[in-house]
Amino acid sequence: MPKCIKPSCNRGCCGHDHSSKAEQAPSIVDIEVVRKILSQAVVNMCKRAIACAEGELTRDELAEKDMKLME
């Protein structure tokens, strides 16, 4: 459930759950979340490098996809 933007809502009067137990989106400061993101990025880079070596991607396409990842 989304967080309330009403500053005066401190008890869930609007139907939002403000407790610390409420389901939240993954935190970018959680080491496991960061590990999963970086691991997937490395896997994707390796797959693109292999595709380039096998002629499925040009070097320009590979560079473009790598730049997109960095953005």
Secondary structure, DSSP 4 states (H G I P E B T S, - for coil): -PPP--TT--S-TTS---STTS--PPPTTSHHHHHHHHHHHHHHHHHHHHHHHTTSS-HHHHHHHHHHHH-
